[in-house]
């Protein structure tokens, strides 16, 4: 069997893992992300440059929210204390 080289996770799986890592057992928590933005001129050649944006993902975390949705989980369900 081939060795796995990539593992992908759903939003809820990421939130659940972070809740467990932080020892959080109560509340509704959602995925939180922080993006940056940069600008440059890019193109296939010096004569074909166009202004372009780079949007790096700076951080991934969790934040407490009041409603369940596709980005959130109830900590008391996924990480009971």
C-alpha positions, 0 to 999 in steps of 0.5 A: 500500500502506498504511503499517504502524503496528504491529509485533508480535513473539513472545517468542523474537523479542524475546529474539533481538533483545535478545541481538543488541543486547547482543552475547551469543553463548552460553547459553540466555536467556529473556524477563524482565519486571518488573511493578508494582502500584497500587491505586485506586477506579474506576467509572463514577460516584462511586456505583459505585466499586470497589477496582481494581488497575493492573499496569504493565509496568515493564521487559522484559529477558532472563535466563540460564536452563538450559532451552529453552522457548517464552520462551527461545532458545539464543544460539549458534543465534540469534546465532552469534559 
